[in-house]
Amino acid sequence: MQTRYRFSFGPWNIHEGADPFGPAVRESLSFADKLKLFRPLGYEGVQFHDDDAVPGMNDLDGAGISKKAAELKARLDGEGLVAEFVAPRLWEDPRTIDGGYTSNDPACRAYAIERSLKAIDIALELDTKLIVLWLAREGTYIRESKDSKRSVEYIVEAIDRMLAHHPDIRIAIEPKPNEPVDVAYIPTTGHAIALGHLCADPSRVGVNIESAHAVLAGLDPSDEMGFALAHKKLFTVHLNDQNGIKFDEDRSFGSIDLRRAFNQVRILDKHGYGRNGEFIGLDIKAMRTQKLDKSTKHLSNSRTIFLKLLEVVRGLDQRTVDALIAERDYEELDLLIINALMGQ
């Protein structure tokens, strides 16, 4: 049975083009206007940070948060959209300067956990049970400032509190080796999966693999996905592309290394990712040069590239591939793949 894929992205993927070296270059679109773009672009899932869903949530009580989240759910229903996940945004608040869960200040650690529990409440109102944890500042700029063993234990304690908050929620850890901190405590898929086994219910702790983050760690995204699939831990993905080991670029999927993208599509399709409702999530930035009326092409292009690569994957003659593998003629297999990618 061939998988019918569903696609998602987050509202932050439609942005104004500001970067650390320059201001915004495009006008802002309202959140309501962004939601109206999802379906025409071929997307039906929306990724949320908690304060994307409920702006100003730190100033609201539980009832106020639930009311705002319920209003958003009605808006999503009206647009024919569903929430894929909610992620607590733990890297912008002044209380998370030294990390959230791993802060040296116990009051800041308590804030990070409380914020995470509120994110779960928002997710439940939006009818999703998936929470993504990008552990952005859970690391250090100087190793002597934190105890790495204790820091891992702090993260486990936070996840256990989240698991206990609701019996059906699942946690997808999104690993990244660096940026914004110099050294992250959970830098790779293997670290994230191992961390899950320290938690109270490992079956509910998996990963969100982002292509660029794997490249930043010097790893191949498709191999990371295969590792997670073997462990039955690939809860979602963030597909994009990346120009080498430097800052996180979030380029359009397949725009830098088409063969690397091909192998991600191949491993996902071969092993049934998506058959249980998992989304093909994109986390991509428009080039700063794009004018406002063309600033969603990165979203349509990435989806198109995925689907075209899916045709290539499914169009390969598997008997020929198997025969070349049996003969150990990997040079011919190499050419077969290159020819397929060139449409020959």
N, C-alpha and C positions, 0 to 999 in steps of 0.2 A: 504494500500500500504506500503510495507516494504521499508525502506530507504536503498539506496546504499551509503555507507559511503566513503568519500574521506579523505585521511590522509595528514598531513603536519608536517614539523619540520623546525627548523632554522639551518643554517650552524654552529652556535656555539655549537650545540649538537654533532658535531663531533670535538673533541678537544684533547688537548695534555696531559690532566691529571694533570696539575698544580693545586695546592690548596694553601690556606694561609700558609701552613706549609711545603711546598716542591715544587720543580721545576717541569717542564714538564717531563713526563716519556715516551712520544711517539713522534715520528716525526710528523711534521705538514703536512697536506694535503693541496694542493692548492685549492682555491675556485672552479676552473674549475673541479678538481678531485672530490670534494665533490658533485657538481651538477650531475656528472655522476653516483653517488651512489643512488640517490633518487628513480628512477624508479625501479631498481633491488630490492630495499628494500620494494617496494610496496607503495611508496609515490608519489603524484603528485603535492602537493602544497609546496611552499617554503615561510617560514616566514623570514622577513628581518628587521634588524635595518637599519636606513637610511644609515649609513656608511658601512654596509655590502654590500649594493647595489651600493653605490658611495663612495669608499674610498677617504679620503682626501677632503671631500665635503666642509669643512670650507675654503679651499683655492681656491675654484672654484666659478665663477659667475653663474648666472642662466642658461646661455647658455651652459656652461661647464657641469653643473649638468645634464641638459636635455640630452646632447650628451652621457654622460656616462650611464645614465639610459636607454636610447634607445638602446645602445649597449648590455646592460644586457638583455633587453627584447628580443632581437634577439637571444641571447644565450639560454634563457629559452625556447623560441619557438623551438629552435633546439633540445633541450633535451626532449621536450614534457611535459614541466612543466609550472605551473602558479604561480604567486605571490599571496599568501593569504593576507598578510598585510604588512605594513611598520610601524615601531615604531621609533620615534625620540629617539636617545640615549642621554639622558640629565644628565647622572650621572658620566661621565668620564672627561669632560672638566673642566679645572681649574675654569671657570666661574660658575660652578654649585656646588662648594664645600658646599655652604650654601643653596642648593636647586636650582632648576631652576625657575619655576613659582613663588615659595614662597620665593625666596632669599630676604634678607633685602637690597640688592643693586639693585636699579632700572635698572642699565645698564645690570646686569646679568639677570634680569627678561626679559628685552627686547631681549637679546641674545637667551634665551630659546624659546621665542615665534617665533622669526625669524627662528630658527633652525627647529621648528615644522612646519612652513609653507613650508620650503624647503622639509621636509619629505613628505608633501602632494604632492608637485610637482613631487617628485620621484615616489610616489605611482601611480599617474595618468599616468606617462610614462610607468609604469609596468602594467597598466590596472587593478589596484585594487582600490577600493574606501574605503577600511577599514584601519583605523589608530588605532594602539594599544598604549595606554598610560600606561606604568608602571611608577607610580609616585615615583620613587626610593628614591629620596632625598627630596621629598615634606613632610617634617616633621621636627623634632627637636631632638637634644640631651639634650636640657635643655628648659623646657617649657617657662621660662621667656624671652627667646631670641626672641620669635615670638608671634604674636597675632593670635590665632587659627581662630577666626572669619574672620579676614582680610585675612589670608592665604587661607581659603576656597574661599573667594571672588577673590583672585588673580588667583586661579586655574580656576574658572568659567570664568574670563576675558580672560584667555589664550584659553580655549576651544571655547569661543564665537568667538575669532579671527580666530580660525581654521575653525569653521563652516562657517564663512563668506567668507573664502578664496575660497571655492568651494561648490556649492549647493548640490552635491551628496555624498560628503564624510561622513562617519560615524565614530564615535569615540568609541572605546571599552576600557574602563578603566579597568586596571588589578590591583585589590586591594591586598595589603599585609600589615600585621600589623606592621612589623618591618624589620630590615636588608635591606639596610645598615644603615639607621638611627635608633635611639632607639625607636622613636614613630612616626608612620606615621599618617597623617591627614585623609587619606581615607583607613582605614584598612580592610573593609569588603565589601561584595557585596551590603549590604543594604546602606552603606555610598555612594558607587559609584552610585547606582541608584538614591538615594536622590540628590546627586550632579547634576546628569543629569537634574533633574527637575528645577534646578536653572538656567539652560543654556537657550540660546535664542531659540533653537529648540530641546526640550527633545526627540523627536522621533528619532533623529540621535545620541543619546548618550546612549550607553549600557555598557556591561561588557564583559571582558575576564576572566573567572574563572579558576584559576590554583588550582589543587587539593592540592598541598603542602601548598599553601598560606592559604587556608581555614583551613587546619589542624593546621598551625601555630597560627591561631586566635582561636583555640579551637572549631572549627565548623566542621560539616560534609560536605564534598564537594557536595554530591548529594542533600542535603537540600539547599545549596546555589544555585545550578543549578536549582532546582525546584522553588525557590524564583524568580530567574531571568526569568525563563520560564513563570511564572505566570504574570510577568510584560512585557513579550515580549521583553526582553532586553538581551538575551543571544546571543551575536553576534559571539563569538568563545570560545573555551576552550583550556586550557593547561593541558593535563592529565599527571600525574606522580604519585609518591607515596612518603611517608614521615614517618620516624621513630619518631613519637611524636613531642612535642612542643620544638624544638630547632632550629638550623640553617637550612636553606633551602637546602634540600638534592637532590631534583630532581631525585629520584630513578625511576627505570623502573615501568611503570604502572602495578599495581596489585602485585608487588613483595613483599610488606610489609603486606598489609591488603587486601586479595582477596575479602572478602565480601564488604568492602568499595568500591572497584573497581567495583564489580558486581552492586552495587546500583547506581553508576554513569552511567554505561552502561544502566541500567534499566530505569532510569528517562529520559535519553536522547532519547532512542528508543521509549519509551511509548508516549512521547509528541512531536514526529516528528522533533526533532532537526536533521538538515542535509537535510531536504527535500527542503529547499530553497538555497541549495548550501553551507551551512556552513561546515567547515572542522572539522574533529577530529584532533586537533592540539596536538602534543606531545612536552613537554619541559623537556628533560631527559638527565642525564649525564651518560657516561660510568663509571664503576668502575675504580679507578686509577690502579688497578691490571691488567687490560686488556692489552694484547699486541696489537700492531698496526693492525695486520691482523685479529683481533677479536674485534676491538673497535667499531663496529657498531651493535653488537648483541643486545644492549639495545634498538635499534630502531626496529629491526625485532621482538624481543621478545615482546615489548610493543604492537605493532600492532597485533601480534598473540594472545596475551592475550585478547585484546579488542574483537577480532573476536570470540574467543572461549567463552568468557563471553556472547557475543551477542547470540551465540547458546544456552547457558544455559537460558538466559532471554526469548528467543522466544520458548524454549522447555518446559517451565513451563505450567502445566495444569491450565489455568486461572479459570476454573470452580471449581477446588479443592481449589485454593487460595481464591476465593470469598466465598466458603462455610465455610472455616475455619475462615475467617474474620467475616462472619455473625454469626457464633457460638461463636465468641470471643475466639477461641482456638488458642491463639498466640503461645503457647508452641509447638503445632503441626506444625504451620506455620514455626516457627523457625527451627524445625527439617527438614521440607520439603526443606527449602532453603539450609541448611547445607548439606543435602543429595545430592541436585542438584549440589552443588559446589564440592562435592566429587565424582560426576559421578554415583550416585546411584539412 
